[in-house]
């Protein structure tokens, strides 16, 4: 039961990163992207390629977390989940220090919580 909860939380983190991919790769210069990142259309236009790159990296994080959920070997699944949750946590902390504290609450803390749950469940 605890593993199902852990995988569900990891799945939510993965879905968040799929959303970040969509937001950064496809919606960056659209109204929802402008609002999410508190930027003007001109700022978005000048950083669109950089945002797409960030989105791609978020997709890699999501893929790794999903792989961890789907991996049939519990030991390997644990390693994937821990590695990618640590990566997400580090990105959240870095983003909080370099851009906005909000990133810590949206990305970092949920990953820390998921990491703790995965650790307890394993």
Secondary structure by P-SEA (a helix, b strand, c coil): caaaaaaaaaaaaaaaaaaaaaaaccccccaaaaaaacccaaaaaaaaaaaaaaaaaaaaaaaaaaaaaacccaaaaaaaaaaaaaaaaaaaaaaaacccccccccccaaaaaaaaaaaaac
